Amino acid sequence: MKKQPICLAILGLGTVGTGVVQLLESNLGEITRRTGREVKITHVGTRRQRDDIDKTINQSADLMNIVTQDDVDIVIEVMGGTTTAKDVIIHAIKHGKHVVTANKALLAEHGNEIFALADEHNVKVAYEASVAGGIPIIKVVREALSANKIDWLAGIINGTGNFILTEMREKGRAFDDVLAEAQALGYAEADPTFDVEGIDAAHKLTLLASIAFGIPLQFDKVYCEGITKITTQDVKYAEELGYRIKHLGFAVRRQLANGEEGIELRVHPTLIPDDELLANVNGVKNAVLVDAHPVGQTMYYGAGAGAGATASAVMADVMDLVRALSCPSAETANSNLVPHLAFLPQNLDNTRILSADEMISGYYLRVQVKDDVGVLAKITQILSKSDISIDAILQKPAHELGEVPVIIMVDPVMERNMNEAITKIEALDSVVDSVIRIRLDELIE
């Protein structure tokens, strides 16, 4: 007997929603061959009627009504936001619908509640499209590396920021100039805060860290620093020293002095060696480097956004759910799917998230000083007394005003030591401006 089609409702017909519709139209044969089931769209949630949508698909602005319909098996939420989207997803779950979403902000901030509710109602919330677009990084960390102990991961997980830093390095352009172009090209929103201040990357890092380490989602504990203070001057100096500046998200498992484990969750500009693969990911591309035992380092690269890339990730989740829905019972279907955060809910661990003061990294420091005798000795003495080891010093020619930029690279040190040292350096009479600091990581196995 022929099985009934699996019916989809798509909430939101923007770039991603339209991309999903187009992907289904063009690749339906492949999808059917791979899943053994026909998949069709029965409803779309949209505020205005679309003439380019198949007439057999119901169009409505009443999202709450859509997700209760009998001819909806899977709800695809691609409208974004954390208010209406949350209400609709919860409503769908309570009506026994599986959910596929690209909404990293919603899951990073409310995922613990949403996943618990889904478990209670024996449905799944799938979210591959929420991190790194077309790169299947959720599936890789949650499934392909599931037998490994992940020690750390680092990623370029915001294409807008990567585009800006790439243009600044390759063409010597100023931050504001490149940001304006990114907005004109559609890479950045009219309000680019989430991209350039690192909030978007922090949402994604929250999800990656949870499935890497088996911890609850804790967006509020991610240290977050944007790229708005990066200058072409710093980009140039980094190049001279053999580094490139990338905006990275880090999730790091660390052994503490007391024998316990702690986890660093941080998003910030970072100097990395220019011969590293991650340093050569340019434009709007994303990449994630994972260090795990026993497999070692693996890297995943590709399009981090866009209609095609994100629709690909959405439909990969849909196809997993279609296979599960083909099981004899809902209970069997759920047991065949990986837990939301990779570990069984009862086995999630409350490993302590380290504060910013406890983070450890190397540093690039740019200190603007008067061209006075002995000023460099005073700075190095302060660093030494704070147990900070200097790796390299680059002193540039004096400016017309008699000021000299001094660039100092230091070995990994705890953040609180660095804070204390910078406060003392800035108090020196010969230091004429705030110290510019950018973290540094060698990405060593």
C-alpha positions as MATLAB code, in Angstrom:
seq = 'MKKQPICLAILGLGTVGTGVVQLLESNLGEITRRTGREVKITHVGTRRQRDDIDKTINQSADLMNIVTQDDVDIVIEVMGGTTTAKDVIIHAIKHGKHVVTANKALLAEHGNEIFALADEHNVKVAYEASVAGGIPIIKVVREALSANKIDWLAGIINGTGNFILTEMREKGRAFDDVLAEAQALGYAEADPTFDVEGIDAAHKLTLLASIAFGIPLQFDKVYCEGITKITTQDVKYAEELGYRIKHLGFAVRRQLANGEEGIELRVHPTLIPDDELLANVNGVKNAVLVDAHPVGQTMYYGAGAGAGATASAVMADVMDLVRALSCPSAETANSNLVPHLAFLPQNLDNTRILSADEMISGYYLRVQVKDDVGVLAKITQILSKSDISIDAILQKPAHELGEVPVIIMVDPVMERNMNEAITKIEALDSVVDSVIRIRLDELIE';
ca = [
       0.000    0.000    0.000;
       1.312    3.437   -0.935;
       2.277    5.570    2.048;
       0.692    8.964    2.571;
       2.843   12.005    1.718;
       4.633   13.837    4.520;
       3.108   17.312    4.668;
       5.029   20.480    5.427;
       4.015   23.932    6.615;
       6.535   26.710    5.958;
       6.240   29.743    8.230;
       7.912   32.699    6.556;
       8.443   33.249    2.839;
      11.504   35.426    2.930;
      14.851   34.456    1.428;
      15.116   31.111    3.229;
      11.440   30.123    2.997;
      11.403   30.821   -0.720;
      14.645   28.869   -1.055;
      13.024   25.833    0.592;
      10.072   25.997   -1.813;
      12.425   26.220   -4.795;
      14.627   23.390   -3.524;
      11.619   21.089   -3.169;
      10.452   21.959   -6.670;
      13.847   21.286   -8.256;
      15.056   18.282   -6.216;
      11.841   16.489   -5.278;
      12.834   13.380   -7.214;
      16.104   13.029   -5.327;
      14.412   13.632   -1.991;
      11.792   10.958   -2.691;
      14.436    8.464   -3.806;
      16.439    9.038   -0.624;
      13.542    8.926    1.852;
      11.067    6.608    0.135;
       8.258    9.051    0.869;
       6.606   11.827   -1.074;
       7.096   15.213    0.567;
       4.827   18.127   -0.202;
       4.055   21.612    1.084;
       0.450   22.022    2.186;
       0.571   25.393    3.963;
       2.691   28.524    3.998;
       2.516   31.282    6.557;
       2.807   34.658    4.884;
       1.439   38.137    5.496;
       0.712   38.692    1.814;
      -0.496   36.342   -0.889;
       2.203   35.181   -3.295;
       1.280   34.596   -6.925;
       4.404   32.496   -7.541;
       3.320   29.811   -5.045;
       1.522   26.681   -6.287;
      -2.257   27.215   -6.119;
      -2.712   23.925   -4.247;
      -0.776   25.316   -1.259;
      -2.829   27.141    1.357;
      -1.515   30.626    2.138;
      -2.445   32.283    5.416;
      -1.234   34.845    7.951;
      -2.824   32.841   10.793;
       0.264   30.928   11.915;
      -1.328   29.483   15.052;
      -4.070   27.934   12.957;
      -1.653   26.522   10.390;
       0.332   24.516   12.949;
      -2.804   22.748   14.223;
      -3.920   21.419   10.843;
      -4.234   17.665   10.288;
      -2.429   17.903    6.949;
       0.744   19.259    8.597;
       3.348   16.779    9.866;
       6.388   19.065   10.032;
       6.460   22.809   10.713;
       9.366   24.731    9.162;
       9.952   28.017   10.996;
      12.101   30.438    8.984;
      10.625   33.811    9.938;
      13.105   34.619   12.736;
      12.652   36.585   15.916;
      12.216   35.346   19.466;
       8.625   36.339   20.285;
       6.063   35.226   17.697;
       8.347   32.417   16.546;
       8.583   31.065   20.095;
       4.812   31.153   20.586;
       4.167   29.395   17.282;
       6.788   26.702   17.843;
       5.429   25.951   21.317;
       1.909   25.790   19.889;
       3.093   23.399   17.167;
       4.867   21.146   19.666;
       1.782   20.974   21.878;
      -0.183   19.831   18.828;
       2.275   17.004   18.162;
       4.115   18.560   15.218;
       7.818   18.105   14.555;
       9.628   21.422   13.991;
      12.535   22.441   11.773;
      13.985   25.888   12.446;
      16.863   28.108   11.376;
      16.327   30.366   14.394;
      19.616   30.392   16.336;
      18.629   33.347   18.530;
      15.444   31.627   19.678;
      17.180   28.338   20.476;
      20.227   29.919   22.122;
      17.996   31.938   24.450;
      14.995   29.609   24.918;
      16.149   26.230   23.621;
      16.276   24.509   27.026;
      12.562   25.181   27.494;
      11.645   24.323   23.905;
      13.597   21.050   23.816;
      12.163   19.922   27.160;
       8.641   20.585   25.868;
       9.383   18.672   22.655;
      10.617   15.679   24.663;
       7.461   15.834   26.778;
       5.279   15.715   23.648;
       7.428   13.108   21.899;
       8.396   15.305   18.941;
      11.674   16.713   17.691;
      12.962   20.229   17.018;
      15.681   20.064   14.344;
      18.012   23.015   13.794;
      20.872   22.247   11.387;
      20.214   25.493    9.510;
      20.706   27.609   12.622;
      24.523   27.411   12.522;
      26.835   27.974    9.549;
      24.219   27.747    6.794;
      24.999   24.935    4.381;
      27.829   23.418    6.462;
      26.383   20.356    8.261;
      28.241   21.243   11.451;
      25.409   20.323   13.845;
      25.204   16.825   12.361;
      28.993   16.472   12.395;
      29.430   17.433   16.056;
      26.262   15.719   17.261;
      26.606   12.511   15.243;
      29.790   11.990   13.219;
      32.055   12.910   16.158;
      29.808   11.429   18.842;
      32.377    8.813   19.940;
      35.033   11.488   20.466;
      35.768   13.720   23.428;
      35.775   17.222   21.998;
      38.441   19.400   23.598;
      37.708   22.637   21.755;
      36.232   24.153   18.666;
      36.826   27.481   16.972;
      34.884   28.940   14.107;
      34.208   31.770   11.715;
      30.444   31.591   12.118;
      29.337   35.010   10.920;
      29.845   35.734    7.234;
      29.246   39.485    7.495;
      32.078   39.996    9.954;
      34.374   37.792    7.892;
      33.573   39.772    4.742;
      34.412   43.048    6.508;
      37.740   41.811    7.896;
      38.663   40.269    4.530;
      38.072   43.558    2.700;
      40.027   45.492    5.346;
      43.005   43.148    4.929;
      42.984   42.698    1.153;
      42.139   46.268    0.127;
      43.109   48.373    3.142;
      39.579   49.714    3.491;
      38.175   51.266    6.660;
      35.610   49.396    8.752;
      32.750   51.881    8.158;
      33.317   51.847    4.398;
      33.163   48.056    4.157;
      30.158   47.855    6.471;
      28.231   50.202    4.172;
      29.029   47.925    1.210;
      28.008   44.826    3.196;
      24.639   46.460    3.843;
      24.260   47.399    0.171;
      25.037   43.795   -0.849;
      22.535   42.394    1.631;
      25.174   40.711    3.810;
      24.390   42.994    6.749;
      21.038   44.268    8.017;
      20.129   47.948    8.209;
      20.875   47.527   11.918;
      24.086   45.451   11.793;
      24.520   45.162   15.573;
      24.023   41.390   15.800;
      26.690   40.801   13.145;
      29.401   43.329   14.011;
      29.067   43.094   17.803;
      29.300   39.309   17.773;
      25.797   38.539   19.069;
      24.877   36.385   16.060;
      28.092   34.382   16.465;
      27.449   34.040   20.210;
      24.012   32.536   19.522;
      25.586   29.954   17.216;
      28.460   29.232   19.594;
      25.944   28.564   22.371;
      24.419   25.754   20.306;
      27.761   24.301   19.221;
      29.133   24.293   22.768;
      26.100   22.480   24.140;
      26.281   19.629   21.634;
      30.082   19.461   21.888;
      30.258   19.214   25.682;
      26.808   18.019   26.707;
      25.888   21.131   28.691;
      22.634   23.123   28.846;
      22.314   26.134   26.543;
      23.798   29.175   28.309;
      23.854   32.153   25.957;
      24.043   34.625   28.839;
      27.475   33.253   29.820;
      29.176   33.756   26.444;
      31.838   36.470   26.451;
      31.072   38.587   23.397;
      33.232   41.206   21.666;
      32.668   42.646   18.199;
      34.890   43.960   15.426;
      33.943   47.648   15.463;
      37.260   48.694   17.076;
      39.472   46.855   14.573;
      41.462   49.305   12.436;
      43.316   48.883    9.159;
      46.416   49.758   11.161;
      46.004   46.682   13.371;
      45.219   44.496   10.361;
      48.449   45.655    8.723;
      50.593   45.156   11.837;
      49.165   41.656   12.309;
      50.153   40.816    8.725;
      53.707   42.030    9.357;
      53.928   39.663   12.316;
      52.630   36.689   10.321;
      49.028   36.718   11.561;
      45.549   37.509   10.307;
      42.656   38.874   12.318;
      39.497   36.771   12.259;
      36.308   37.117   14.275;
      36.092   33.731   15.987;
      33.857   31.875   18.363;
      35.670   29.580   20.805;
      34.296   26.793   23.003;
      37.161   25.358   25.031;
      37.242   22.602   27.659;
      39.916   23.418   30.254;
      41.395   21.493   33.164;
      41.483   23.781   36.202;
      44.083   23.892   38.964;
      41.684   22.245   41.418;
      41.303   19.243   39.107;
      37.827   20.198   37.922;
      36.861   21.105   34.368;
      35.738   24.501   33.184;
      34.480   25.723   29.821;
      35.352   28.943   28.033;
      32.652   30.361   25.760;
      33.958   33.425   23.942;
      33.473   35.387   20.725;
      36.053   38.018   19.804;
      38.533   39.188   17.146;
      41.568   36.902   17.189;
      45.013   36.885   15.621;
      45.780   33.459   14.150;
      48.852   32.379   12.121;
      48.452   33.271    8.454;
      49.327   29.741    7.325;
      46.401   28.165    9.208;
      43.460   26.990    7.083;
      41.085   29.048    9.210;
      43.109   32.200    8.480;
      42.479   31.686    4.765;
      38.690   31.499    4.940;
      37.667   34.734    3.248;
      34.634   36.724    2.151;
      31.273   35.575    3.494;
      32.365   31.952    3.928;
      32.154   30.147    7.283;
      34.423   27.468    8.742;
      34.596   25.519   11.985;
      37.712   23.777   13.320;
      37.094   20.981   15.839;
      39.778   19.415   18.023;
      38.694   16.048   19.410;
      40.130   12.810   20.753;
      41.000   10.473   19.140;
      40.238   11.880   15.672;
      42.373   15.048   16.069;
      41.609   18.260   14.216;
      38.974   18.393   11.477;
      37.686   21.470    9.658;
      34.361   22.149    7.956;
      34.031   24.916    5.355;
      31.323   26.342    3.143;
      28.575   28.875    2.617;
      27.360   30.203    5.942;
      24.198   31.874    4.692;
      22.035   32.441    1.634;
      18.858   30.897    0.273;
      20.412   27.796   -1.243;
      22.786   26.951    1.608;
      20.227   27.444    4.363;
      17.450   25.683    2.447;
      19.804   22.724    1.993;
      20.269   22.479    5.770;
      16.528   22.876    6.412;
      15.671   20.073    4.019;
      18.354   17.783    5.454;
      16.523   18.059    8.785;
      13.179   17.501    7.080;
      14.498   14.340    5.445;
      15.720   12.961    8.789;
      12.245   13.555   10.198;
      10.575   12.006    7.142;
      12.581    8.812    7.706;
      11.619    8.845   11.392;
       7.947    9.382   10.564;
       8.119    6.299    8.366;
       8.687    4.189   11.493;
       5.795    2.071   12.831;
       5.058    4.367   15.792;
       5.816    7.864   17.066;
       7.706    6.370   19.997;
       9.922    4.365   17.623;
      10.441    7.447   15.459;
      11.682    9.534   18.361;
      14.021    6.838   19.627;
      15.648    6.708   16.186;
      16.600   10.385   16.337;
      19.595   11.856   18.140;
      18.785   13.799   21.343;
      18.352   17.538   20.826;
      21.667   18.434   22.466;
      23.480   15.211   21.446;
      23.459   13.793   24.993;
      20.472   12.254   26.742;
      18.668   15.061   28.604;
      19.275   13.455   32.004;
      22.994   13.233   31.206;
      23.586   16.933   30.468;
      26.390   18.212   32.658;
      26.549   21.439   34.684;
      30.251   22.026   34.041;
      31.090   25.556   35.153;
      31.297   28.221   32.461;
      34.375   30.299   33.204;
      34.111   34.039   33.691;
      35.913   36.486   31.407;
      38.608   37.012   34.055;
      39.451   33.306   33.935;
      39.853   33.023   30.157;
      43.340   32.242   28.850;
      44.781   33.428   25.537;
      47.753   35.139   23.997;
      47.501   38.860   23.216;
      48.442   41.469   20.660;
      48.857   44.852   22.374;
      49.200   48.183   20.567;
      50.417   50.922   22.872;
      50.639   54.522   21.669;
      53.505   56.188   23.566;
      55.527   59.398   23.602;
      58.986   58.971   22.147;
      60.536   59.116   25.615;
      63.654   57.333   26.835;
      62.881   54.267   28.933;
      59.153   53.975   28.212;
      59.481   50.536   26.643;
      61.452   49.301   29.661;
      58.664   50.476   31.979;
      56.036   48.638   29.939;
      57.995   45.392   29.818;
      58.632   45.639   33.571;
      54.886   45.928   34.245;
      54.218   42.879   32.083;
      56.937   40.898   33.821;
      55.578   41.710   37.297;
      52.151   40.447   36.133;
      53.731   37.113   35.089;
      53.200   37.923   31.410;
      55.807   36.573   29.011;
      56.612   38.661   25.918;
      56.861   36.779   22.626;
      57.709   39.663   20.248;
      57.935   43.458   20.110;
      57.467   45.605   17.014;
      58.289   49.321   17.330;
      57.166   51.526   14.461;
      58.708   54.880   13.421;
      57.703   57.943   15.430;
      54.828   60.070   14.123;
      55.124   63.841   13.557;
      53.752   64.445   17.053;
      56.574   62.424   18.545;
      54.327   59.469   19.287;
      55.352   55.891   18.643;
      53.083   52.848   18.188;
      54.579   49.865   20.003;
      53.178   46.410   19.244;
      53.765   43.694   21.825;
      52.833   40.025   21.450;
      52.506   38.057   24.684;
      52.195   34.366   25.439;
      48.937   32.881   26.781;
      47.963   34.367   30.127;
      44.868   34.622   32.278;
      42.645   37.567   31.410;
      42.698   39.050   34.912;
      46.505   39.338   34.766;
      46.237   41.081   31.425;
      43.587   43.489   32.743;
      45.771   44.466   35.705;
      48.812   45.010   33.495;
      46.917   47.139   30.968;
      45.531   49.346   33.749;
      49.083   50.005   34.980;
      50.419   50.605   31.461;
      47.686   53.123   30.694;
      48.571   54.985   33.914;
      52.098   55.729   32.638;
      52.672   59.394   31.727;
      54.286   58.368   28.442;
      51.231   56.367   27.271;
      48.953   58.714   25.327;
      45.915   56.554   24.559;
      44.053   53.423   25.630;
      45.884   50.188   24.964;
      44.411   48.279   22.024;
      44.278   44.553   22.736;
      43.329   41.705   20.440;
      43.464   38.110   21.607;
      45.813   35.675   19.899;
      45.537   31.918   19.390;
      47.908   29.549   17.603;
      45.167   26.872   17.182;
      47.658   24.205   18.238;
      46.475   20.607   18.595;
];
